[in-house]
């Protein structure tokens, strides 16, 4: 697994073999970052269910000013910290060992908002629509902020006050990119 673009391009990201993680495939990552490129520069990013930190590190490599990495696995957190340290981007990163509900409540309580939120939970959870609702109702996205969702089994019936800017299937996997239109 490698960083595919930006100033860290070509650098290895460790952790593809962590139990319970499923790193985003390079072709999916290339497609997503091609779509959201104009939203990254100087943006504040949340990598929820971060796993290896793959998506957040890619965002920093492409100009994000800060990334919050959230995962509830101690092994994943150790891996994220190792990747961040190895790439010398500590000053742009905040790592939280929390489950997604506690993390989102922390951001809500502290009035933190994001330009990009990546959500790639374990597929068995089927929580995508709940996360869309939490993000939308609690205004966790800045104006024109982007919510990137990767899932397999979920069914999305409501995107609340967000609009769909891209929807694509990669085999069994779906990626939907939503935009805050406030």
C-alpha positions in Angstrom: 0.0 0.0 0.0 1.4 3.4 -1.0 0.6 7.1 -1.1 -0.6 7.6 -4.7 -0.2 11.4 -5.1 1.1 14.6 -3.5 4.3 15.3 -1.7 4.4 11.9 -0.1 3.8 10.0 -3.4 5.3 6.6 -3.5 5.8 6.3 0.3 4.8 3.0 1.8 1.9 2.8 4.3 2.2 -0.1 6.7 -0.7 -2.1 8.1 -2.5 -3.7 5.2 -2.5 -6.9 7.3 -4.1 -5.6 10.5 -7.0 -7.9 11.5 -10.4 -6.2 10.9 -9.1 -3.6 8.4 -9.7 -3.5 4.7 -7.6 -0.8 3.1 -9.1 1.1 0.2 -7.9 -0.3 -3.1 -5.7 2.1 -5.1 -8.1 2.3 -8.0 -10.9 3.4 -5.6 -8.5 5.8 -3.9 -7.4 7.3 -7.2 -11.1 7.8 -8.3 -12.1 9.4 -5.0 -9.1 11.7 -4.8 -9.6 12.7 -8.4 -13.2 13.8 -7.5 -12.4 15.6 -4.3 -9.1 17.2 -5.3 -10.5 20.8 -5.3 -11.7 20.4 -1.7 -8.5 19.2 -0.1 -6.1 22.2 -0.1 -5.8 23.6 3.4 -8.8 21.6 4.5 -9.5 19.9 7.8 -10.1 16.2 7.4 -11.6 13.4 9.5 -10.6 9.8 8.7 -13.3 7.9 10.6 -12.6 4.2 11.0 -9.1 5.1 9.9 -7.5 1.6 10.0 -4.0 2.3 8.7 -4.6 6.0 8.1 -4.4 5.5 4.4 -7.1 8.0 3.4 -6.1 10.7 5.8 -2.4 10.4 4.9 -3.3 10.7 1.2 -5.3 13.9 2.0 -2.3 15.4 3.9 0.0 14.5 1.0 -2.4 16.5 -1.2 -2.4 19.6 0.9 -4.9 19.1 3.8 -3.8 21.3 6.7 -4.9 18.8 9.4 -6.4 15.3 9.8 -8.1 13.7 12.7 -7.7 9.9 12.6 -10.2 7.9 14.6 -10.2 4.1 15.2 -11.3 2.0 18.2 -8.6 -0.7 17.6 -5.4 -0.2 19.6 -3.5 -2.1 16.9 -4.8 0.3 14.2 -3.9 3.3 16.4 -0.4 2.0 16.8 -0.1 1.5 13.0 -1.5 5.0 12.3 1.0 6.6 14.7 3.9 4.6 13.1 2.9 5.7 9.6 2.5 9.4 10.7 5.9 9.4 12.5 7.6 7.6 9.6 6.3 10.3 7.2 7.2 13.1 9.5 3.7 14.7 9.4 3.0 14.6 13.2 2.3 18.4 13.2 -0.7 17.9 10.9 -2.3 14.9 12.7 -4.5 14.2 15.7 -5.1 10.5 16.5 -8.0 9.4 18.7 -8.5 5.8 20.0 -12.4 6.0 20.2 -15.4 4.4 18.7 -17.1 6.5 16.1 -20.1 7.6 18.3 -17.8 8.9 21.1 -15.6 10.6 18.5 -18.5 12.3 16.7 -19.9 13.4 20.1 -16.5 14.9 21.0 -16.4 16.8 17.7 -20.0 18.0 18.2 -19.3 19.1 21.8 -16.1 21.0 20.8 -17.8 22.5 17.7 -15.2 21.0 15.3 -16.2 21.0 11.7 -14.5 19.4 8.7 -14.0 20.0 5.0 -13.8 16.3 4.2 -14.9 13.3 6.2 -13.9 9.8 5.1 -16.2 7.0 6.4 -15.1 3.4 5.7 -16.5 1.2 8.5 -16.3 -2.5 8.7 -19.0 -3.6 6.2 -20.8 -5.8 8.7 -21.8 -2.7 10.8 -24.3 -1.3 8.3 -24.2 2.2 9.9 -23.7 4.5 6.9 -27.1 6.1 6.9 -26.8 6.7 10.7 -23.5 8.4 10.2 -24.9 10.6 7.4 -27.7 11.6 9.7 -25.3 12.4 12.6 -23.0 14.4 10.3 -25.9 16.3 8.7 -28.0 17.1 11.8 -25.0 18.2 13.8 -23.5 20.2 11.0 -20.1 18.5 11.2 -19.3 19.6 7.6 -18.2 23.1 6.7 -20.0 24.9 3.9 -19.3 22.9 0.7 -17.7 20.1 2.8 -17.5 16.6 1.4 -18.6 13.3 3.0 -16.9 10.2 1.4 -18.7 6.9 2.1 -17.4 3.5 1.3 -19.6 0.5 2.0 -20.9 -2.9 0.7 -24.1 -4.0 2.4 -25.7 -0.7 3.5 -28.8 0.7 1.8 -29.1 4.5 1.7 -32.6 5.9 1.6 -31.9 9.4 2.9 -28.9 11.7 2.5 -30.6 14.4 4.7 -29.6 17.9 3.6 -26.6 16.7 1.6 -26.4 16.3 -2.1 -24.9 13.4 -4.0 -22.0 14.5 -6.3 -20.7 11.0 -7.2 -21.9 7.5 -6.9 -19.9 4.5 -8.2 -19.7 0.8 -7.7 -16.4 -1.1 -7.7 -17.4 -4.8 -7.7 -19.5 -5.3 -4.5 -18.1 -2.1 -3.0 -20.0 1.3 -3.3 -18.6 4.7 -2.9 -20.9 7.7 -2.6 -19.6 11.3 -2.2 -22.0 13.8 -0.7 -21.6 17.5 -0.4 -22.9 20.0 2.1 -24.9 22.6 0.2 -25.5 25.0 3.2 
